Amino acid sequence: MRRYHPLTVVKHLVLCLLSLAFAGPFVWVIATSLKASSEFFSPNFLPMDGLQWENYTQAFVTYGLAHNYFNSLTVTVAAVGLGLAIALLAAYGMFRLRFRFRNTVFVALVVVMMMPPQLTLISQFLLFQKSGILYSPLALILPYTLGVLPLSVFILRSFFKELPIDLDHAARMDGATDLQIVRLVLLPLSVPVLATAGILTFIQTWNEFLLASIFVRSDWATIPVAVANINNIATQDGNQPMKFAAVVLSFLPLFVLFLFLQRFFVKGLASGGVKG
Amino acid sequence: MPKISIGISAETRTGWRFLSPAILLVLAIAIIPALYTLGMSFYSWNGLSAKWTFVGLQNYRDMLGDKTLMQAIRNTAIFTLANVILKPAAALCLAYAIESVRLTWLRVTYRTIFFSTSLISAAIAAMIWSFVYEPNVGLLNRLLGSNHMWLGDRDLVLWSIFAVGFWQFLGQNALILMAGLQSVPRELYDAAEMDGARTWGMFRFVAFPHLKGFIAIVVVINIINNLKAYDLFKVMTDGGPRHASEVVATHIVKQAFEKGELGYSAAMSYALLLVTLVLVVIYLWLTEFRKEEA
């Protein structure tokens, strides 16, 4: 029989208990989301009166979360797609060409990342109002696209640094234009890092709350804001478990995304975070 | 225009072309609004009337006499300090513990569970924990058999909210450090073992020096994100009870949208950015400095 070091036993015990504590709130929220309204105040941890899947259909259909999914998806996909394209072009200019102002632009991006959103919130509000895009999805897509840039540029930077510059030279020798080099040489090679940047910024964009609660009205409300609203309404309507169902629906897509694409996260957090 | 092209290399010109979408976006959505806010901070303006009254530095001076702001600064400082010290330290232990789990499936399971909390929106995390903290039917009081007002107690509320942020981002911090641990060359451990190093020695003399850059990143992320933390506070308590959990970010938004003090709110935003920049620069300078010494 193998003998275990006492420290190893303690480690496993602590990890086990701690992970239970971390998963606990999720499990409890899911369990409560399947309770009947009448059962909400009972001390049982699990639903005893049968699983009330209606809570989910109610949140999804009656309270219109389906529509908010569409909003979130539209805004997020547009911002991430646009942001990655702009980041790829910028990264080519900064890290594949001898561009004199690369450090200036890079520092600007870092400062943008540190800005508290409150700093630009009101000015953006006025700007969008003046240009007539306030309360339209563009009012979210534009700032979200900007939000995609810093992390994507960091990740592309560390990738482009390791990629031999001879690739570009060879393509140029063959008569490729700069745009063709990006499209035909660098883009295919960058797919894995772009996927990483895309997933990380997808989550960040999907979860944004402050701008989403101010720049659009209920017709373009995204998931976090809509769930916050349902949270208030359901309390008045007396349908408590349905609030929990709405919360579960808000994080479910991201959990699924994470489970399938886990490896991109670990790599991305490492490269994007550290070498930046 | 051939005249302009003299002195600017073709590559720099192409560079500008490729950077122009990014630069346009940064200018239009960040720099110009930020400058507009800077201008606003020298005026008194309620956001509705056309009348802007120039007040010079008065908005900045007003901060000193704002009792709620002082309370908010105190809370923000405590919250950020707690996050910057406790979270990376705990994340380091967690990362080291998880990385040393031998069974791959168990290691991946732990990683997944701890990281999963950082996938959700801070606003949603705040809602989940509002349910957990609910005094009568909430999970926490049920488990403890108590009836604490976790969010209603002035002495407790800041720490109740801190726990949520800790729960949400501990796993993310640990994951970054795990990436660092994975980059430590295997041979270094073997060499240390040969020299008779035990668990602690391995950590202290092999892993830790390698992790310094990664720890710096985790600390900087915590400084930036916690100084501007808003969603948690907004959704859970909105600064209450009686400003006990007011932070600078919630105070800024309230001054703008509830009080209509846009100029004052702008001035505070700038003070917040300045503090963030200074802290990050000081921290990076200190860690770089130490690296040179070593």
Contacts between the chains, C-beta under 8 A, distances in Angstrom:
chain1	res1	chain2	res2	distance
A	7	B	199	6.8
A	11	B	97	5.2
A	11	B	100	7.3
A	12	B	101	7.8
A	14	B	97	7.2
A	15	B	97	5.8
A	15	B	98	6.9
A	15	B	101	7.3
A	15	B	110	5.9
A	18	B	94	7.7
A	19	B	109	7.8
A	19	B	110	5.8
A	19	B	113	4.5
A	19	B	114	6.6
A	22	B	113	5.8
A	22	B	114	5.9
A	22	B	116	8.0
A	22	B	117	6.1
A	22	B	167	6.4
A	22	B	170	7.9
A	22	B	171	7.3
A	23	B	113	5.3
A	23	B	116	7.7
A	24	B	139	7.2
A	25	B	128	5.3
A	25	B	129	6.9
A	25	B	132	5.5
A	25	B	139	6.9
A	25	B	167	7.5
A	26	B	116	7.5
A	26	B	128	7.7
A	28	B	131	8.0
A	28	B	132	7.2
A	28	B	139	4.9
A	29	B	128	5.6
A	29	B	131	6.7
A	32	B	131	7.5
A	40	B	137	6.9
A	41	B	136	7.8
A	41	B	137	5.7
A	43	B	142	6.7
A	86	B	21	4.6
A	86	B	22	5.1
A	86	B	25	6.5
A	87	B	22	7.1
A	89	B	18	4.7
A	89	B	19	7.4
A	89	B	21	6.2
A	89	B	22	7.1
A	90	B	18	6.4
A	90	B	19	5.0
A	90	B	21	7.3
A	90	B	22	3.9
A	92	B	18	5.3
A	93	B	14	7.2
A	93	B	15	4.2
A	93	B	16	7.4
A	93	B	17	7.4
A	93	B	18	3.4
A	93	B	19	4.3
A	94	B	15	7.3
A	94	B	19	6.8
A	97	B	11	4.8
A	97	B	12	7.6
A	97	B	14	6.0
A	97	B	15	4.7
A	97	B	18	7.5
A	98	B	9	7.1
A	98	B	11	5.0
A	98	B	12	7.3
A	98	B	15	7.9
A	99	B	11	6.9
A	99	B	12	5.9
A	99	B	15	3.4
A	99	B	16	7.9
A	99	B	19	7.4
A	100	B	12	5.5
A	100	B	15	7.7
A	101	B	12	7.9
A	101	B	15	7.6
A	102	B	15	7.8
A	105	B	19	6.2
A	105	B	22	7.4
A	105	B	23	6.9
A	108	B	26	6.1
A	108	B	31	7.5
A	109	B	26	7.2
A	111	B	277	7.4
A	112	B	26	6.2
A	112	B	30	4.8
A	113	B	224	7.4
A	114	B	224	5.4
A	114	B	273	7.0
A	114	B	276	5.3
A	114	B	277	6.5
A	114	B	280	6.8
A	115	B	30	6.7
A	115	B	34	6.9
A	115	B	273	6.0
A	116	B	227	7.4
A	116	B	228	3.9
A	116	B	249	6.4
A	116	B	252	7.8
A	116	B	269	6.1
A	116	B	272	5.2
A	116	B	273	6.2
A	116	B	276	7.2
A	117	B	228	7.1
A	117	B	230	7.5
A	118	B	228	7.5
A	118	B	230	7.5
A	118	B	249	6.1
A	118	B	252	4.5
A	118	B	253	6.1
A	118	B	256	7.7
A	118	B	265	7.4
A	118	B	269	4.8
A	118	B	272	7.3
A	119	B	34	5.9
A	119	B	37	5.8
A	119	B	266	8.0
A	119	B	269	4.1
A	119	B	270	7.0
A	119	B	272	7.5
A	119	B	273	5.7
A	120	B	29	7.4
A	120	B	30	6.1
A	120	B	33	4.2
A	120	B	34	5.6
A	120	B	37	6.5
A	121	B	253	7.7
A	121	B	256	7.6
A	122	B	37	6.8
A	122	B	40	7.4
A	122	B	47	7.5
A	122	B	256	5.8
A	122	B	262	5.9
A	122	B	265	7.1
A	122	B	266	7.0
A	123	B	32	7.7
A	123	B	33	3.4
A	123	B	34	7.1
A	123	B	36	4.1
A	123	B	37	4.8
A	123	B	40	7.2
A	124	B	29	6.8
A	124	B	33	4.9
A	126	B	36	7.5
A	127	B	28	7.9
A	127	B	32	7.5
A	127	B	33	6.0
A	127	B	36	7.6
A	142	B	25	7.4
A	142	B	28	7.6
A	142	B	29	5.5
A	143	B	29	5.4
A	145	B	25	6.3
A	145	B	29	7.9
A	146	B	25	5.3
A	146	B	26	6.7
A	146	B	29	4.6
A	146	B	30	6.1
A	149	B	22	6.2
A	149	B	25	7.2
A	149	B	26	7.4
A	153	B	22	7.9
A	178	B	14	5.4
A	178	B	17	7.9
A	178	B	18	7.0
A	182	B	18	7.8
A	203	B	119	6.0
A	206	B	121	7.4
A	207	B	120	6.9
A	207	B	121	3.5
A	207	B	122	7.0
A	207	B	123	7.6
A	207	B	124	7.5
A	208	B	121	7.6
A	209	B	121	6.0
A	209	B	122	6.7
A	209	B	123	4.1
A	209	B	231	4.8
A	209	B	234	7.9
A	209	B	235	8.0
A	210	B	230	5.9
A	210	B	231	6.8
A	210	B	234	7.9
A	210	B	253	7.9
A	223	B	121	7.7
A	224	B	121	4.3
A	224	B	123	4.5
A	224	B	124	6.0
A	225	B	123	7.8
A	227	B	123	7.8
A	227	B	124	6.4
A	227	B	127	7.0
A	228	B	123	6.0
A	228	B	127	6.9
A	228	B	235	6.6
A	231	B	127	5.7
A	243	B	127	7.8
A	243	B	131	7.9
A	244	B	131	7.1
A	247	B	124	6.0
A	247	B	127	5.7
A	247	B	128	6.1
A	250	B	120	7.2
A	250	B	121	6.9
A	250	B	124	5.2
A	251	B	119	6.6
A	251	B	120	4.3
A	251	B	121	7.7
A	251	B	124	6.0
A	254	B	119	4.5
A	254	B	120	6.7
A	255	B	116	6.4
A	255	B	119	6.4
A	258	B	112	7.6
A	258	B	115	7.6
A	258	B	116	6.8
A	258	B	119	5.6
A	259	B	112	7.4
A	262	B	108	7.8
A	262	B	112	7.1
A	265	B	115	7.2
A	265	B	175	7.3
A	266	B	111	7.9
A	266	B	175	6.4
A	266	B	178	7.4
A	266	B	179	6.2
A	267	B	179	7.7
A	269	B	172	7.3
A	269	B	175	5.5
A	269	B	176	5.2
A	269	B	179	6.2
A	270	B	176	6.7
A	270	B	179	3.2
A	270	B	180	7.4
A	270	B	182	7.9
A	270	B	183	7.7
A	273	B	176	5.3
A	273	B	179	7.9
A	273	B	214	7.7
A	273	B	217	4.8
A	273	B	221	7.3
A	274	B	176	7.3
A	274	B	179	7.4
A	274	B	180	7.3
A	274	B	213	5.9
A	274	B	214	5.8
A	274	B	217	5.4
A	276	B	217	7.9
